[in-house]
Amino acid sequence: MMKQINVDYFQIDDLLSAEHKLIRHAVRDFVRSEIKPVIEDAAQAHQAIEGLMPKLGAIGALGPYIPEEYGGAGLDQISYGLIMQELEAGDSAVRSAASVQSSLVMYPIYTYGSEEQRRKYLPGLAAGELIGAFGLTEPNHGSDPGGMETRLTAKNGGFLLNGAKMWITNAPICNLAVVWARDEAGKVRGVIVERGMDGFETPETLHKWSLRASKTGELVFHDVFIPAENVLPEVNSMRGPLSCLNSARYGISWGVIGAAIDCYETAVQYALERQQFDRPIGGFQLQQKKLAEFLTEITKAQLLSWRLGLLKNEGKATPQQISMAKRNNVHMALQIARESRQILGGMGIVGDFPIMRHMMNLESVITYEGTHDIHLLITGQDITGLNAFSS
């Protein structure tokens, strides 16, 4: 049994409401009972956790900030962040499933969809009865989504959709996908593609070393007819998908703190118990240096995301602030995972401990939703006013 280890070094809990703490406790209990007992086997077997989405829906982890009238819990952004933190302490694949469903599927339907679309899709998505996917990244366009090649061509009563998306979480098991494509006028439109539409295929991506407890795949469209009622009416520019990414990136900034804390707690416990040279390895200076740096970086990340959550609650958070938090916190978590693995030595690579699994997962998280380098350039452009993305 792991001893209680303090990860609230600056008493950040004092900044949270009683409701925030209750939500965090409930999700932590869920992860402890439903995720941690099965996650190592799922990751080793490259299999998704059976029945995960309805379980996430049952605890209110899907679209928690969506109003209750559409099936959400009507919570604030700090609550959403805490939910993501606790889920990723279990596994990044679990947080990814909830993040995609919430920020990349439910958010655009709620924000840019019609009232009919909201009432048709959101309650089922919130309950986990429907599984959603988000189609933006393409084989030839990752960091440059503005170059998208997926096209919508007008046809009586709707559009024909042609193209492909890749690296799509939940693609092989989704019931619907919010897909972004250019129409004949060059405008970016969001459409809801449903499982069973002719010409819509979702092949799975296999042989991953990361996010192995998550289903990843492609979305492929061959003359898929999209009826007009499946087009999101309130957006026709890159503002649509980028606003979704802002919500997801914010959740990631919280989520990776959970992964970092899980690695930190494991490393502290191991350093106190592991004996070398007739003493616990936690008594050696180099190990204490690592642990002190871990706790410092976790604390800085906690304060960054907490402040960002307040700004989001007030509608003041900028995309550039969200970008900084995503980049900083993911890099922090990955470095802690890597150094924690070294504290455990050879034991760090086996499934008896979660560190190697977190480390491999975070190698994906540092790439998706904007790579580490791209987020650096977003901050650099904000500082200088100069665009380093294009000549």
VOTI-818258 format. One record per residue (C-alpha): residue number from 0; residue in one letter; x, y, z. Coordinates in Angstrom, 3 decimals, decimal comma, padded with zeros to 6 digits, always signed. Example, Ala and Ser with C-alpha at 12.3 -4.5 7.8 and 13.67 -1.06 7.14 Angstrom:
BEGIN
+------+------+----------+----------+----------+
: resi : resn :       xx :       yy :       zz :
+------+------+----------+----------+----------+
:    0 :    A : +012,300 : -004,500 : +007,800 :
:    1 :    S : +013,670 : -001,060 : +007,140 :
+------+------+----------+----------+----------+
//
This chain:
BEGIN
+------+------+----------+----------+----------+
: resi : resn :       xx :       yy :       zz :
+------+------+----------+----------+----------+
:    0 :    M : +000,000 : +000,000 : +000,000 :
:    1 :    M : +001,452 : +003,366 : -001,059 :
:    2 :    K : +001,875 : +005,819 : +001,818 :
:    3 :    Q : +000,120 : +009,174 : +001,594 :
:    4 :    I : +002,431 : +011,573 : -000,223 :
:    5 :    N : +001,764 : +015,304 : -000,262 :
:    6 :    V : +001,424 : +016,750 : -003,765 :
:    7 :    D : -000,327 : +019,956 : -002,645 :
:    8 :    Y : +002,820 : +021,757 : -001,584 :
:    9 :    F : +001,357 : +025,258 : -001,911 :
:   10 :    Q : -002,046 : +024,429 : -000,389 :
:   11 :    I : -003,832 : +024,840 : -003,712 :
:   12 :    D : -006,755 : +022,895 : -002,260 :
:   13 :    D : -007,604 : +026,077 : -000,361 :
:   14 :    L : -008,363 : +027,651 : -003,752 :
:   15 :    L : -010,904 : +024,947 : -004,633 :
:   16 :    S : -014,554 : +024,856 : -003,639 :
:   17 :    A : -016,144 : +022,011 : -001,711 :
:   18 :    E : -017,830 : +020,943 : -004,960 :
:   19 :    H : -014,483 : +020,856 : -006,773 :
:   20 :    K : -013,027 : +018,567 : -004,105 :
:   21 :    L : -016,089 : +016,323 : -004,136 :
:   22 :    I : -015,863 : +015,944 : -007,922 :
:   23 :    R : -012,147 : +015,183 : -007,746 :
:   24 :    H : -012,713 : +012,596 : -005,015 :
:   25 :    A : -015,471 : +010,870 : -006,995 :
:   26 :    V : -013,377 : +010,608 : -010,161 :
:   27 :    R : -010,332 : +009,476 : -008,172 :
:   28 :    D : -012,415 : +006,688 : -006,636 :
:   29 :    F : -013,640 : +005,699 : -010,105 :
:   30 :    V : -010,081 : +005,507 : -011,423 :
:   31 :    R : -008,960 : +003,502 : -008,406 :
:   32 :    S : -011,776 : +000,959 : -008,743 :
:   33 :    E : -012,428 : +000,809 : -012,503 :
:   34 :    I : -009,212 : +001,800 : -014,294 :
:   35 :    K : -006,130 : +000,912 : -012,269 :
:   36 :    P : -007,046 : -002,785 : -011,795 :
:   37 :    V : -007,309 : -003,332 : -015,579 :
:   38 :    I : -005,157 : -000,695 : -017,269 :
:   39 :    E : -001,847 : -002,565 : -017,317 :
:   40 :    D : -003,384 : -005,624 : -018,978 :
:   41 :    A : -005,290 : -003,441 : -021,454 :
:   42 :    A : -002,158 : -001,531 : -022,415 :
:   43 :    Q : -000,056 : -004,678 : -022,721 :
:   44 :    A : -002,730 : -006,305 : -024,903 :
:   45 :    H : -003,309 : -003,159 : -026,994 :
:   46 :    Q : -007,019 : -003,284 : -026,147 :
:   47 :    A : -009,472 : -000,592 : -025,119 :
:   48 :    I : -011,102 : -000,866 : -021,698 :
:   49 :    E : -014,426 : -002,616 : -022,163 :
:   50 :    G : -017,477 : -000,441 : -021,579 :
:   51 :    L : -015,379 : +002,634 : -020,779 :
:   52 :    M : -017,550 : +005,322 : -022,349 :
:   53 :    P : -020,818 : +004,485 : -020,539 :
:   54 :    K : -018,837 : +004,320 : -017,291 :
:   55 :    L : -017,391 : +007,770 : -017,942 :
:   56 :    G : -020,872 : +009,018 : -018,757 :
:   57 :    A : -022,235 : +007,616 : -015,516 :
:   58 :    I : -019,799 : +009,691 : -013,431 :
:   59 :    G : -020,419 : +012,876 : -015,427 :
:   60 :    A : -016,991 : +012,957 : -017,080 :
:   61 :    L : -018,316 : +013,478 : -020,623 :
:   62 :    G : -019,122 : +017,078 : -021,504 :
:   63 :    P : -019,194 : +018,119 : -017,846 :
:   64 :    Y : -019,441 : +021,835 : -018,739 :
:   65 :    I : -022,345 : +021,254 : -021,181 :
:   66 :    P : -025,669 : +022,499 : -019,689 :
:   67 :    E : -027,847 : +019,939 : -017,952 :
:   68 :    E : -030,684 : +020,378 : -020,442 :
:   69 :    Y : -028,465 : +018,677 : -023,043 :
:   70 :    G : -027,248 : +015,906 : -020,748 :
:   71 :    G : -024,151 : +017,575 : -019,324 :
:   72 :    A : -023,483 : +018,406 : -015,692 :
:   73 :    G : -023,284 : +022,192 : -016,098 :
:   74 :    L : -019,959 : +022,373 : -014,230 :
:   75 :    D : -017,280 : +025,040 : -014,442 :
:   76 :    Q : -013,887 : +024,817 : -016,120 :
:   77 :    I : -011,970 : +024,053 : -012,912 :
:   78 :    S : -014,201 : +021,005 : -012,445 :
:   79 :    Y : -013,491 : +019,907 : -016,008 :
:   80 :    G : -009,764 : +020,261 : -015,398 :
:   81 :    L : -009,861 : +018,257 : -012,179 :
:   82 :    I : -011,804 : +015,480 : -013,913 :
:   83 :    M : -009,158 : +015,326 : -016,656 :
:   84 :    Q : -006,376 : +015,286 : -014,033 :
:   85 :    E : -007,814 : +012,308 : -012,192 :
:   86 :    L : -008,580 : +010,379 : -015,389 :
:   87 :    E : -005,029 : +010,801 : -016,692 :
:   88 :    A : -003,623 : +009,637 : -013,379 :
:   89 :    G : -005,232 : +006,392 : -014,480 :
:   90 :    D : -004,073 : +006,558 : -018,092 :
:   91 :    S : -003,756 : +009,112 : -020,893 :
:   92 :    A : -005,964 : +006,913 : -023,073 :
:   93 :    V : -008,834 : +007,294 : -020,605 :
:   94 :    R : -008,420 : +011,056 : -020,445 :
:   95 :    S : -008,131 : +011,187 : -024,237 :
:   96 :    A : -011,438 : +009,361 : -024,650 :
:   97 :    A : -013,179 : +011,821 : -022,332 :
:   98 :    S : -011,363 : +014,830 : -023,797 :
:   99 :    V : -012,262 : +013,996 : -027,397 :
:  100 :    Q : -015,882 : +013,320 : -026,508 :
:  101 :    S : -016,171 : +016,516 : -024,448 :
:  102 :    S : -014,046 : +019,149 : -026,177 :
:  103 :    L : -013,850 : +017,950 : -029,757 :
:  104 :    V : -017,319 : +016,467 : -030,307 :
:  105 :    M : -019,807 : +017,785 : -027,743 :
:  106 :    Y : -018,313 : +021,279 : -027,588 :
:  107 :    P : -018,646 : +022,031 : -031,342 :
:  108 :    I : -022,149 : +020,551 : -031,524 :
:  109 :    Y : -023,202 : +022,674 : -028,543 :
:  110 :    T : -021,388 : +025,825 : -029,694 :
:  111 :    Y : -021,908 : +025,711 : -033,460 :
:  112 :    G : -024,769 : +023,276 : -033,904 :
:  113 :    S : -028,479 : +023,842 : -034,360 :
:  114 :    E : -030,937 : +023,271 : -031,540 :
:  115 :    E : -032,072 : +020,106 : -033,310 :
:  116 :    Q : -028,490 : +018,825 : -033,478 :
:  117 :    R : -027,919 : +019,559 : -029,795 :
:  118 :    R : -031,001 : +017,646 : -028,718 :
:  119 :    K : -030,365 : +014,779 : -031,129 :
:  120 :    Y : -026,728 : +014,067 : -030,228 :
:  121 :    L : -025,629 : +015,639 : -026,941 :
:  122 :    P : -027,626 : +013,554 : -024,419 :
:  123 :    G : -026,404 : +010,286 : -025,943 :
:  124 :    L : -022,818 : +011,555 : -026,065 :
:  125 :    A : -022,999 : +012,738 : -022,442 :
:  126 :    A : -024,218 : +009,313 : -021,335 :
:  127 :    G : -021,547 : +007,483 : -023,338 :
:  128 :    E : -024,266 : +005,729 : -025,309 :
:  129 :    L : -022,873 : +007,402 : -028,424 :
:  130 :    I : -019,125 : +007,571 : -029,058 :
:  131 :    G : -017,751 : +010,518 : -030,998 :
:  132 :    A : -014,598 : +011,221 : -032,989 :
:  133 :    F : -013,049 : +014,451 : -034,293 :
:  134 :    G : -011,699 : +014,694 : -037,826 :
:  135 :    L : -009,149 : +017,443 : -038,482 :
:  136 :    T : -005,644 : +015,955 : -038,925 :
:  137 :    E : -004,975 : +014,559 : -042,407 :
:  138 :    P : -002,221 : +012,374 : -043,875 :
:  139 :    N : -000,566 : +015,450 : -045,433 :
:  140 :    H : -001,642 : +018,097 : -042,922 :
:  141 :    G : -000,961 : +017,843 : -039,201 :
:  142 :    S : +000,600 : +021,022 : -037,808 :
:  143 :    D : -000,837 : +022,939 : -040,793 :
:  144 :    P : -004,566 : +022,168 : -040,632 :
:  145 :    G : -005,307 : +025,138 : -042,868 :
:  146 :    G : -003,973 : +023,098 : -045,790 :
:  147 :    M : -006,727 : +020,489 : -045,423 :
:  148 :    E : -007,626 : +018,584 : -048,579 :
:  149 :    T : -010,893 : +016,997 : -047,442 :
:  150 :    R : -013,648 : +018,539 : -049,554 :
:  151 :    L : -017,381 : +019,174 : -049,528 :
:  152 :    T : -019,127 : +019,431 : -052,878 :
:  153 :    A : -022,695 : +020,699 : -053,046 :
:  154 :    K : -025,341 : +018,142 : -053,948 :
:  155 :    N : -029,110 : +018,374 : -053,801 :
:  156 :    G : -030,086 : +018,605 : -050,135 :
:  157 :    G : -026,534 : +018,560 : -048,801 :
:  158 :    F : -022,918 : +017,792 : -049,720 :
:  159 :    L : -020,675 : +014,994 : -050,917 :
:  160 :    L : -017,699 : +014,506 : -048,590 :
:  161 :    N : -014,385 : +013,177 : -049,927 :
:  162 :    G : -011,011 : +012,839 : -048,236 :
:  163 :    A : -009,381 : +011,231 : -045,220 :
:  164 :    K : -008,411 : +012,013 : -041,635 :
:  165 :    M : -005,852 : +010,131 : -039,565 :
:  166 :    W : -004,616 : +009,678 : -035,981 :
:  167 :    I : -008,242 : +009,831 : -034,860 :
:  168 :    T : -009,040 : +008,705 : -031,305 :
:  169 :    N : -012,117 : +006,432 : -031,162 :
:  170 :    A : -012,384 : +006,255 : -034,970 :
:  171 :    P : -012,832 : +002,458 : -035,131 :
:  172 :    I : -015,641 : +002,496 : -032,547 :
:  173 :    C : -017,313 : +005,871 : -033,120 :
:  174 :    N : -021,019 : +006,245 : -033,801 :
:  175 :    L : -020,467 : +009,694 : -035,273 :
:  176 :    A : -017,632 : +012,041 : -036,150 :
:  177 :    V : -017,433 : +015,825 : -036,292 :
:  178 :    V : -015,399 : +016,339 : -039,462 :
:  179 :    W : -013,903 : +019,556 : -040,803 :
:  180 :    A : -013,640 : +020,082 : -044,571 :
:  181 :    R : -013,513 : +022,879 : -047,137 :
:  182 :    D : -016,534 : +023,653 : -049,263 :
:  183 :    E : -016,406 : +024,854 : -052,864 :
:  184 :    A : -015,992 : +028,449 : -051,698 :
:  185 :    G : -012,939 : +027,438 : -049,646 :
:  186 :    K : -014,710 : +027,899 : -046,311 :
:  187 :    V : -014,090 : +025,412 : -043,490 :
:  188 :    R : -017,321 : +023,699 : -042,483 :
:  189 :    G : -018,074 : +021,214 : -039,730 :
:  190 :    V : -020,260 : +018,236 : -040,551 :
:  191 :    I : -021,591 : +015,333 : -038,496 :
:  192 :    V : -020,822 : +012,025 : -040,186 :
:  193 :    E : -022,747 : +009,038 : -038,856 :
:  194 :    R : -021,734 : +005,402 : -038,745 :
:  195 :    G : -023,467 : +003,540 : -041,567 :
:  196 :    M : -023,387 : +006,340 : -044,123 :
:  197 :    D : -022,397 : +004,924 : -047,506 :
:  198 :    G : -018,723 : +005,467 : -048,302 :
:  199 :    F : -017,669 : +006,095 : -044,674 :
:  200 :    E : -014,912 : +003,783 : -043,371 :
:  201 :    T : -012,888 : +003,766 : -040,127 :
:  202 :    P : -009,825 : +001,477 : -040,381 :
:  203 :    E : -007,899 : +000,977 : -037,148 :
:  204 :    T : -004,283 : +002,085 : -036,611 :
:  205 :    L : -002,322 : -000,802 : -035,104 :
:  206 :    H : +001,197 : -001,431 : -033,732 :
:  207 :    K : +001,239 : +001,672 : -031,503 :
:  208 :    W : +003,756 : +001,921 : -028,677 :
:  209 :    S : +001,683 : +004,676 : -027,065 :
:  210 :    L : -001,947 : +005,078 : -025,934 :
:  211 :    R : -002,297 : +001,339 : -026,301 :
:  212 :    A : -005,518 : +001,210 : -024,273 :
:  213 :    S : -007,201 : +003,524 : -026,789 :
:  214 :    K : -008,633 : +002,817 : -030,230 :
:  215 :    T : -007,015 : +004,983 : -032,903 :
:  216 :    G : -007,804 : +004,955 : -036,598 :
:  217 :    E : -008,629 : +006,808 : -039,776 :
:  218 :    L : -011,783 : +008,401 : -041,114 :
:  219 :    V : -012,091 : +007,769 : -044,848 :
:  220 :    F : -014,774 : +009,351 : -047,036 :
:  221 :    H : -015,707 : +008,251 : -050,554 :
:  222 :    D : -018,620 : +010,349 : -051,849 :
:  223 :    V : -020,311 : +010,296 : -048,442 :
:  224 :    F : -023,598 : +012,181 : -048,688 :
:  225 :    I : -023,985 : +014,642 : -045,818 :
:  226 :    P : -027,569 : +015,927 : -045,522 :
:  227 :    A : -027,955 : +019,653 : -044,837 :
:  228 :    E : -029,260 : +018,945 : -041,336 :
:  229 :    N : -025,857 : +017,399 : -040,461 :
:  230 :    V : -023,921 : +020,590 : -041,234 :
:  231 :    L : -022,999 : +022,771 : -038,228 :
:  232 :    P : -024,706 : +026,049 : -039,145 :
:  233 :    E : -022,903 : +028,541 : -036,902 :
:  234 :    V : -019,326 : +028,410 : -038,196 :
:  235 :    N : -017,618 : +028,488 : -041,593 :
:  236 :    S : -013,943 : +029,132 : -040,832 :
:  237 :    M : -010,916 : +027,667 : -039,061 :
:  238 :    R : -012,255 : +029,324 : -035,910 :
:  239 :    G : -014,449 : +026,237 : -035,492 :
:  240 :    P : -011,857 : +023,487 : -035,171 :
:  241 :    L : -009,298 : +025,757 : -033,477 :
:  242 :    S : -011,746 : +026,673 : -030,722 :
:  243 :    C : -012,320 : +022,959 : -030,131 :
:  244 :    L : -008,577 : +022,448 : -029,844 :
:  245 :    N : -008,365 : +025,272 : -027,306 :
:  246 :    S : -010,847 : +023,470 : -025,071 :
:  247 :    A : -009,034 : +020,159 : -025,481 :
:  248 :    R : -005,598 : +021,688 : -024,871 :
:  249 :    Y : -006,844 : +023,278 : -021,670 :
:  250 :    G : -008,042 : +019,859 : -020,466 :
:  251 :    I : -004,689 : +018,323 : -021,385 :
:  252 :    S : -002,848 : +020,927 : -019,301 :
:  253 :    W : -004,706 : +019,560 : -016,272 :
:  254 :    G : -004,691 : +015,926 : -017,339 :
:  255 :    V : -000,937 : +015,510 : -017,584 :
:  256 :    I : -000,572 : +016,777 : -014,018 :
:  257 :    G : -002,358 : +013,565 : -013,016 :
:  258 :    A : +000,129 : +011,434 : -014,933 :
:  259 :    A : +003,028 : +013,363 : -013,398 :
:  260 :    I : +001,631 : +012,934 : -009,893 :
:  261 :    D : +001,205 : +009,190 : -010,407 :
:  262 :    C : +004,847 : +008,916 : -011,510 :
:  263 :    Y : +006,024 : +011,144 : -008,646 :
:  264 :    E : +004,152 : +009,205 : -005,964 :
:  265 :    T : +005,465 : +005,930 : -007,352 :
:  266 :    A : +009,030 : +007,250 : -007,394 :
:  267 :    V : +008,850 : +008,599 : -003,829 :
:  268 :    Q : +007,443 : +005,345 : -002,489 :
:  269 :    Y : +010,077 : +003,300 : -004,302 :
:  270 :    A : +012,900 : +005,590 : -003,136 :
:  271 :    L : +011,793 : +005,133 : +000,476 :
:  272 :    E : +011,559 : +001,347 : +000,216 :
:  273 :    R : +014,419 : +000,398 : -002,117 :
:  274 :    Q : +017,634 : -000,370 : -000,180 :
:  275 :    Q : +021,084 : +000,005 : -001,716 :
:  276 :    F : +024,389 : +000,391 : +000,121 :
:  277 :    D : +022,539 : -000,393 : +003,384 :
:  278 :    R : +020,144 : +002,548 : +003,167 :
:  279 :    P : +017,031 : +003,674 : +001,246 :
:  280 :    I : +017,985 : +005,224 : -002,092 :
:  281 :    G : +015,810 : +008,202 : -001,127 :
:  282 :    G : +018,587 : +009,175 : +001,270 :
:  283 :    F : +021,039 : +009,868 : -001,553 :
:  284 :    Q : +021,493 : +013,397 : -002,828 :
:  285 :    L : +020,869 : +012,730 : -006,524 :
:  286 :    Q : +017,550 : +011,003 : -005,824 :
:  287 :    Q : +016,435 : +013,814 : -003,507 :
:  288 :    K : +017,381 : +016,335 : -006,207 :
:  289 :    K : +015,116 : +014,566 : -008,689 :
:  290 :    L : +012,206 : +014,333 : -006,260 :
:  291 :    A : +012,528 : +017,979 : -005,219 :
:  292 :    E : +012,510 : +019,076 : -008,848 :
:  293 :    F : +009,481 : +016,854 : -009,580 :
:  294 :    L : +007,425 : +018,435 : -006,817 :
:  295 :    T : +008,499 : +021,930 : -007,820 :
:  296 :    E : +007,466 : +021,428 : -011,436 :
:  297 :    I : +004,155 : +019,781 : -010,482 :
:  298 :    T : +003,368 : +022,719 : -008,196 :
:  299 :    K : +004,122 : +025,256 : -010,939 :
:  300 :    A : +001,903 : +023,325 : -013,363 :
:  301 :    Q : -000,936 : +023,171 : -010,832 :
:  302 :    L : -000,864 : +026,933 : -010,356 :
:  303 :    L : -000,672 : +027,544 : -014,113 :
:  304 :    S : -003,713 : +025,410 : -014,881 :
:  305 :    W : -005,687 : +026,686 : -011,899 :
:  306 :    R : -005,197 : +030,304 : -012,995 :
:  307 :    L : -006,023 : +029,363 : -016,589 :
:  308 :    G : -009,225 : +027,719 : -015,373 :
:  309 :    L : -010,285 : +030,933 : -013,647 :
:  310 :    L : -009,622 : +032,872 : -016,843 :
:  311 :    K : -011,692 : +030,367 : -018,827 :
:  312 :    N : -014,546 : +030,662 : -016,329 :
:  313 :    E : -014,461 : +034,418 : -016,919 :
:  314 :    G : -014,206 : +034,050 : -020,704 :
:  315 :    K : -010,793 : +035,731 : -020,677 :
:  316 :    A : -008,388 : +032,878 : -021,508 :
:  317 :    T : -006,548 : +033,452 : -024,774 :
:  318 :    P : -005,478 : +030,711 : -027,205 :
:  319 :    Q : -001,885 : +031,745 : -026,552 :
:  320 :    Q : -002,254 : +031,274 : -022,789 :
:  321 :    I : -003,814 : +027,843 : -023,365 :
:  322 :    S : -000,971 : +026,971 : -025,738 :
:  323 :    M : +001,646 : +027,872 : -023,121 :
:  324 :    A : -000,040 : +025,752 : -020,449 :
:  325 :    K : -000,387 : +022,735 : -022,736 :
:  326 :    R : +003,240 : +022,894 : -023,831 :
:  327 :    N : +004,717 : +023,532 : -020,390 :
:  328 :    N : +002,687 : +020,946 : -018,519 :
:  329 :    V : +003,079 : +018,120 : -021,025 :
:  330 :    H : +006,832 : +018,675 : -021,173 :
:  331 :    M : +006,911 : +018,716 : -017,370 :
:  332 :    A : +005,007 : +015,441 : -017,114 :
:  333 :    L : +007,142 : +013,696 : -019,721 :
:  334 :    Q : +010,371 : +014,749 : -018,012 :
:  335 :    I : +009,065 : +013,526 : -014,661 :
:  336 :    A : +008,063 : +010,202 : -016,202 :
:  337 :    R : +011,498 : +009,764 : -017,758 :
:  338 :    E : +013,394 : +010,661 : -014,581 :
:  339 :    S : +011,051 : +008,601 : -012,383 :
:  340 :    R : +011,809 : +005,621 : -014,584 :
:  341 :    Q : +015,493 : +006,082 : -013,740 :
:  342 :    I : +014,785 : +006,165 : -009,997 :
:  343 :    L : +013,140 : +002,760 : -010,334 :
:  344 :    G : +016,034 : +001,413 : -012,378 :
:  345 :    G : +015,177 : -001,827 : -014,161 :
:  346 :    M : +011,839 : -002,063 : -012,349 :
:  347 :    G : +010,774 : +001,096 : -014,140 :
:  348 :    I : +010,226 : -000,712 : -017,421 :
:  349 :    V : +007,827 : -003,423 : -016,221 :
:  350 :    G : +004,063 : -003,306 : -015,847 :
:  351 :    D : +004,216 : -003,760 : -012,091 :
:  352 :    F : +004,650 : +000,016 : -012,017 :
:  353 :    P : +002,837 : +002,634 : -014,159 :
:  354 :    I : +005,802 : +004,808 : -015,112 :
:  355 :    M : +006,837 : +003,322 : -018,466 :
:  356 :    R : +003,190 : +003,280 : -019,594 :
:  357 :    H : +002,786 : +006,954 : -018,670 :
:  358 :    M : +006,054 : +007,789 : -020,397 :
:  359 :    M : +005,017 : +006,141 : -023,658 :
:  360 :    N : +001,593 : +007,772 : -023,515 :
:  361 :    L : +003,058 : +011,207 : -022,933 :
:  362 :    E : +005,228 : +010,827 : -026,027 :
:  363 :    S : +001,933 : +011,058 : -027,944 :
:  364 :    V : +000,425 : +013,787 : -025,789 :
:  365 :    I : +003,428 : +016,044 : -026,435 :
:  366 :    T : +002,688 : +015,693 : -030,159 :
:  367 :    Y : -001,086 : +015,783 : -030,495 :
:  368 :    E : -003,258 : +018,875 : -030,098 :
:  369 :    G : -000,272 : +020,885 : -031,336 :
:  370 :    T : +003,317 : +019,715 : -031,063 :
:  371 :    H : +005,740 : +021,063 : -028,464 :
:  372 :    D : +007,594 : +023,018 : -031,170 :
:  373 :    I : +004,447 : +024,523 : -032,681 :
:  374 :    H : +003,314 : +025,746 : -029,253 :
:  375 :    L : +006,712 : +027,367 : -028,750 :
:  376 :    L : +006,193 : +029,258 : -032,013 :
:  377 :    I : +002,689 : +030,316 : -030,952 :
:  378 :    T : +004,203 : +031,885 : -027,835 :
:  379 :    G : +007,074 : +033,349 : -029,850 :
:  380 :    Q : +004,667 : +034,977 : -032,275 :
:  381 :    D : +002,692 : +036,425 : -029,362 :
:  382 :    I : +005,897 : +037,898 : -027,909 :
:  383 :    T : +007,320 : +039,360 : -031,106 :
:  384 :    G : +004,325 : +039,837 : -033,376 :
:  385 :    L : +006,287 : +037,989 : -036,077 :
:  386 :    N : +004,925 : +034,837 : -037,736 :
:  387 :    A : +007,516 : +032,041 : -037,878 :
:  388 :    F : +005,114 : +029,541 : -039,457 :
:  389 :    S : +005,385 : +030,791 : -043,026 :
:  390 :    S : +007,622 : +032,993 : -045,136 :
+------+------+----------+----------+----------+
//
